[in-house]
Amino acid sequence: MAIATMTSKGQVTIPRQIRDELHLRTGDRLDFRIEENGTLRLLPVSKKVSEVFGAFSHKAPETPVSDAEIKKRLRQAFRDRDL
């Protein structure tokens, strides 16, 4: 369980384990939603296509790259913000 305390200004520090699990970095945007049953949902805002366009614009590799490798590289790029 991850617990945080709200400041008098309404600010909350998201616990590290949650930030790590969601791959959150400084400057990421978050969406707060209150469900009908009163549950609060915190969701990272997805990247726009324009923000990731050109992520693979480097020189093409000499050997073909598998779909699994492409997915792995994309996940790593999003984690590292190496776009």
N, C-alpha and C positions, 0 to 999 in steps of 0.2 A: 504494500500500500504506500502510495506517495502522498504526503500531506504538505500543504503550503499555507502560509499566513498572508492575509491581505493587509496592506498598509492603509493608513488613513486616506491616501490618495487613490485607493482602489487598485493598487498595483500588486501583482502576484508574481513571484519567481516560479517558473515551471521547474519542478525537480529534475535533476540531471538524468535520472533513469528514464523519465518520460521524454525529455528532449532527445536523448540518444535513440530511444525506440522509434520516435517519429522522424529522426534525422533532421531535427530543427537546428537552424543556424541563425546567427545574428541577422536581423533584417527580414526574416521570414514572416509572412503574414498568416494570421490565424483567424478562423471563423468560429464564433461562439453561437451555439444553437441551443434553445431550450425546447425540449420535447414536451408533448402533451402531458406526460406523467410527471413533469417537473425536473427530469434528468437534464443536466447540462452536458452538451457534447462539444468538445474542442477538436477542430479539424484543421490540419494544415491546408492552406489554399494552394491548389494545383498551379503549376507553372503554365504560362501561356506558350503556345507554339513559337511565338516570336522571341521568347526568352531562351529557347533551346535550339532555334534554327541555326544551323551551321556547326552544331556540336561535333559532327563528323566530317568537317570540311577539310581536314588535313589530307595529306597525300594518301591515296588508297594503298592498303597493304599489298605486299608481293604475293602473299598466299591468301586464299579465301578465308573469311571469318564466319564462324557458325552463328546461328541465331542466338544460341545460349551465350556465346562470348559477347555478342552485341548487347544483349540484355544485361550481362554482368558489367560491361563497361558503362552503360547508361546509368545503372544503379550507383556505381562508384562516382560517376561524374556528378550526379545529383547530390550525393553525400558530400563530396569535396567542393562542390560549386565550381568545378573545373570546366566551365562552359565557355 
